[in-house]
Amino acid sequence: IQLVQSAAEVRTPRTSVKVSCKASGYTFTSYFINWLRQAPGQGFEWMGRIDPEDGKAKYAETFQGRVAFTADTSTNTVYVELTRVTFNDTAVYYCARGGNPYDLWGQGTQVTVSS
C-alpha cells in the first residue's frame, strides 16, 4: 500500500506546475486524497482534497481559482495543478489519504519557483 509522487519540479514565476500521486495496494476510489504543502521553515498547509470516485474536489480558500485536482481511475493517479506560481509556492507538496489524521502519505515532491 503506497502513494508514489512525481519527481521534483522547477518553474519560473507565472507558469504552472502539475504533480502526480499514484496509489497502489488498495481500492483507489474508497478514500479521499488530500494535497498539502510545506514551505521552508513552515508547517503543513492543507490545499484541499478530491474524491477519486466521482472527481469532486474541495479547495482551501487560499487556493481557490488557482489550483485544480483531478483523478484518473484508469491509472489510480491523482494530480494537482497549480497555476500562476510565485516564489511563495516553493514548497514540498504531499498527497495524503483519508481524513485527518491521514493514514498514508506520499514521499513528497519538491516544487521550486525560481527566476
ZALO-478371 format. One record per residue (C-alpha): residue number from 0; residue in three letters; z, y, x. Coordinates in pm, whole numbers, always signed. Last residue first. Layout:
// ZALO-478371
PT,NUM,Ala,Z,Y,X
...
END
This chain:
// ZALO-478371
PT,114,Ser,-1188,+3311,+1366
PT,113,Ser,-934,+3047,+1288
PT,112,Val,-818,+2857,+985
PT,111,Thr,-663,+2527,+1085
PT,110,Val,-626,+2236,+848
PT,109,Gln,-418,+1949,+979
PT,108,Thr,-434,+1644,+755
PT,107,Gly,-121,+1448,+667
PT,106,Gln,-28,+1081,+702
PT,105,Gly,-48,+1019,+329
PT,104,Trp,+274,+974,+141
PT,103,Leu,+421,+711,-90
PT,102,Asp,+731,+719,-306
PT,101,Tyr,+733,+1084,-405
PT,100,Pro,+1070,+1218,-506
PT,99,Asn,+932,+1392,-707
PT,98,Gly,+683,+1208,-921
PT,97,Gly,+404,+972,-820
PT,96,Arg,+208,+951,-501
PT,95,Ala,+183,+1200,-218
PT,94,Cys,-114,+1374,-60
PT,93,Tyr,-40,+1592,+238
PT,92,Tyr,-192,+1905,+393
PT,91,Val,-73,+2026,+731
PT,90,Ala,-105,+2402,+743
PT,89,Thr,-333,+2696,+814
PT,88,Asp,-387,+2848,+469
PT,87,Asn,-225,+3174,+581
PT,86,Phe,-522,+3238,+813
PT,85,Thr,-734,+3269,+500
PT,84,Val,-942,+3021,+301
PT,83,Arg,-1186,+3139,+35
PT,82,Thr,-1192,+2795,-127
PT,81,Leu,-956,+2499,-115
PT,80,Glu,-1089,+2158,-209
PT,79,Val,-851,+1872,-265
PT,78,Tyr,-988,+1524,-300
PT,77,Val,-874,+1197,-448
PT,76,Thr,-1007,+859,-348
PT,75,Asn,-992,+520,-514
PT,74,Thr,-1360,+464,-423
PT,73,Ser,-1509,+407,-769
PT,72,Thr,-1216,+593,-928
PT,71,Asp,-1320,+920,-769
PT,70,Ala,-1057,+1186,-829
PT,69,Thr,-1096,+1561,-806
PT,68,Phe,-858,+1844,-728
PT,67,Ala,-966,+2206,-718
PT,66,Val,-811,+2506,-549
PT,65,Arg,-883,+2878,-552
PT,64,Gly,-861,+2971,-917
PT,63,Gln,-492,+2896,-945
PT,62,Phe,-339,+2841,-603
PT,61,Thr,-13,+3034,-636
PT,60,Glu,+21,+2922,-998
PT,59,Ala,+63,+2563,-891
PT,58,Tyr,-219,+2354,-1029
PT,57,Lys,-225,+2079,-1289
PT,56,Ala,-514,+1837,-1291
PT,55,Lys,-677,+1610,-1544
PT,54,Gly,-905,+1352,-1385
PT,53,Asp,-851,+1097,-1661
PT,52,Glu,-700,+802,-1478
PT,51,Pro,-669,+979,-1145
PT,50,Asp,-401,+1211,-1287
PT,49,Ile,-403,+1509,-1054
PT,48,Arg,-126,+1714,-899
PT,47,Gly,-42,+2060,-781
PT,46,Met,-6,+2271,-468
PT,45,Trp,+356,+2193,-384
PT,44,Glu,+472,+2382,-77
PT,43,Phe,+673,+2195,+182
PT,42,Gly,+897,+2395,+410
PT,41,Gln,+785,+2642,+675
PT,40,Gly,+780,+2658,+1056
PT,39,Pro,+405,+2603,+1071
PT,38,Ala,+266,+2564,+718
PT,37,Gln,+346,+2257,+516
PT,36,Arg,+118,+2152,+236
PT,35,Leu,+148,+1954,-82
PT,34,Trp,-100,+1767,-298
PT,33,Asn,+20,+1532,-568
PT,32,Ile,-139,+1208,-683
PT,31,Phe,-36,+1080,-1024
PT,30,Tyr,+9,+706,-1054
PT,29,Ser,-140,+420,-1254
PT,28,Thr,-507,+501,-1196
PT,27,Phe,-512,+375,-838
PT,26,Thr,-363,+36,-912
PT,25,Tyr,-204,-55,-580
PT,24,Gly,-296,-165,-231
PT,23,Ser,-525,+121,-138
PT,22,Ala,-549,+495,-190
PT,21,Lys,-788,+726,-10
PT,20,Cys,-689,+1090,+33
PT,19,Ser,-962,+1343,+104
PT,18,Val,-960,+1698,+231
PT,17,Lys,-1214,+1967,+143
PT,16,Val,-1232,+2306,+310
PT,15,Ser,-1397,+2627,+201
PT,14,Thr,-1506,+2943,+384
PT,13,Arg,-1356,+3292,+358
PT,12,Pro,-1188,+3270,+700
PT,11,Thr,-1327,+3027,+959
PT,10,Arg,-1252,+2659,+927
PT,9,Val,-1111,+2382,+1142
PT,8,Glu,-1049,+2040,+992
PT,7,Ala,-831,+1744,+1085
PT,6,Ala,-933,+1397,+976
PT,5,Ser,-928,+1251,+627
PT,4,Gln,-623,+1104,+460
PT,3,Val,-507,+748,+416
PT,2,Leu,-268,+664,+134
PT,1,Gln,-108,+324,+163
PT,0,Ile,+0,+0,+0
END
